[in-house]
C-alpha cells in the first residue's frame, strides 16, 4: 500500500525587522509577496499586526509624546509610553 500522505503545514508566521527609512517599500513587498498570496487562498485566515518600538535615552520631548498619544488614539491603536 502507498505510504500515508504527509501532513500539510497549517500555520505560517513571519517576523521581519525593517529600518524605519524602508518601511513603505518593505510593507509593500510583504503585502504583495506574502499577505496577498495568503489572502487569495480559500479557507485561509490572515491577520497582520504592525508593531513599533522606539527608545529615547533622554526621554521623548513633551510635544512628541503628546503627538504620539493623540495620533495613536486617532488611529485606534494600542500604545504605551513608559518612563522606565
CNS distance restraints for C-alpha pairs under 8 A (distance, minus, plus):
assign (resid  18 and name CA) (resid  22 and name CA) 6.63 0.50 0.50
assign (resid  18 and name CA) (resid  23 and name CA) 6.34 0.50 0.50
assign (resid  18 and name CA) (resid  26 and name CA) 7.07 0.50 0.50
assign (resid  19 and name CA) (resid  23 and name CA) 6.38 0.50 0.50
assign (resid  22 and name CA) (resid  26 and name CA) 5.96 0.50 0.50
assign (resid  23 and name CA) (resid  27 and name CA) 5.86 0.50 0.50
assign (resid  24 and name CA) (resid  28 and name CA) 6.07 0.50 0.50
assign (resid  25 and name CA) (resid  29 and name CA) 6.27 0.50 0.50
assign (resid  26 and name CA) (resid  30 and name CA) 6.08 0.50 0.50
assign (resid  27 and name CA) (resid  31 and name CA) 5.99 0.50 0.50
assign (resid  28 and name CA) (resid  32 and name CA) 6.16 0.50 0.50
assign (resid  29 and name CA) (resid  33 and name CA) 5.81 0.50 0.50
assign (resid  29 and name CA) (resid  34 and name CA) 7.95 0.50 0.50
assign (resid  30 and name CA) (resid  34 and name CA) 5.37 0.50 0.50
assign (resid  30 and name CA) (resid  35 and name CA) 6.49 0.50 0.50
assign (resid  31 and name CA) (resid  35 and name CA) 4.73 0.50 0.50
assign (resid  31 and name CA) (resid  36 and name CA) 5.86 0.50 0.50
assign (resid  32 and name CA) (resid  36 and name CA) 5.46 0.50 0.50
assign (resid  32 and name CA) (resid  37 and name CA) 7.23 0.50 0.50
assign (resid  33 and name CA) (resid  37 and name CA) 6.46 0.50 0.50
assign (resid  34 and name CA) (resid  38 and name CA) 6.31 0.50 0.50
assign (resid  35 and name CA) (resid  39 and name CA) 6.01 0.50 0.50
assign (resid  35 and name CA) (resid  46 and name CA) 7.35 0.50 0.50
assign (resid  36 and name CA) (resid  40 and name CA) 6.12 0.50 0.50
assign (resid  37 and name CA) (resid  41 and name CA) 6.88 0.50 0.50
assign (resid  38 and name CA) (resid  44 and name CA) 6.58 0.50 0.50
assign (resid  38 and name CA) (resid  45 and name CA) 7.98 0.50 0.50
assign (resid  38 and name CA) (resid  46 and name CA) 6.85 0.50 0.50
assign (resid  39 and name CA) (resid  44 and name CA) 6.53 0.50 0.50
assign (resid  39 and name CA) (resid  45 and name CA) 7.08 0.50 0.50
assign (resid  39 and name CA) (resid  46 and name CA) 6.22 0.50 0.50
assign (resid  55 and name CA) (resid  59 and name CA) 7.67 0.50 0.50
assign (resid  56 and name CA) (resid  60 and name CA) 6.00 0.50 0.50
assign (resid  59 and name CA) (resid  83 and name CA) 7.79 0.50 0.50
assign (resid  60 and name CA) (resid  64 and name CA) 6.34 0.50 0.50
assign (resid  60 and name CA) (resid  65 and name CA) 6.04 0.50 0.50
assign (resid  61 and name CA) (resid  65 and name CA) 6.23 0.50 0.50
assign (resid  62 and name CA) (resid  66 and name CA) 6.03 0.50 0.50
assign (resid  63 and name CA) (resid  67 and name CA) 6.19 0.50 0.50
assign (resid  64 and name CA) (resid  68 and name CA) 6.06 0.50 0.50
assign (resid  65 and name CA) (resid  69 and name CA) 6.22 0.50 0.50
assign (resid  65 and name CA) (resid  81 and name CA) 7.71 0.50 0.50
assign (resid  66 and name CA) (resid  70 and name CA) 6.11 0.50 0.50
assign (resid  67 and name CA) (resid  71 and name CA) 5.84 0.50 0.50
assign (resid  68 and name CA) (resid  72 and name CA) 5.84 0.50 0.50
assign (resid  69 and name CA) (resid  73 and name CA) 6.11 0.50 0.50
assign (resid  69 and name CA) (resid  79 and name CA) 7.88 0.50 0.50
assign (resid  70 and name CA) (resid  74 and name CA) 6.11 0.50 0.50
assign (resid  71 and name CA) (resid  75 and name CA) 6.06 0.50 0.50
assign (resid  72 and name CA) (resid  76 and name CA) 6.09 0.50 0.50
assign (resid  72 and name CA) (resid  77 and name CA) 5.19 0.50 0.50
assign (resid  72 and name CA) (resid  78 and name CA) 7.17 0.50 0.50
assign (resid  72 and name CA) (resid  79 and name CA) 6.67 0.50 0.50
assign (resid  73 and name CA) (resid  77 and name CA) 6.12 0.50 0.50
assign (resid  73 and name CA) (resid  78 and name CA) 7.98 0.50 0.50
